[in-house]
């Protein structure tokens, strides 16, 4: 019996995204985890944490907001992203 370790990687251009059985996976999960661990973080801060370009990050954030997993709170310039309780 051989076990091969699996290490997901973020591919250039956004990588894998979407849902399987209602769970988030791939790059979108990296973004979601960054929001959960850094509640209130701004877009530019999440870019630093995830290594994604702002445009790519915003696409994933919009998808997470549409799924009601995160929300944006506060003024446009000084607000941040929070996980939905």
HELIX and SHEET records of a PDB file:
HELIX    1   1 UNK A   12  UNK A   14  5                                   3    
HELIX    2   2 UNK A   27  UNK A   37  1                                  11    
HELIX    3   3 UNK A   43  UNK A   50  1                                   8    
HELIX    4   4 UNK A   54  UNK A   66  1                                  13    
SHEET    1   A 2 UNK A  19  UNK A  20  0                                        
SHEET    2   A 2 UNK A  23  UNK A  24 -1                                        
SHEET    1   B 2 UNK A  70  UNK A  73  0                                        
SHEET    2   B 2 UNK A  80  UNK A  83 -1                                        
END                                                                             
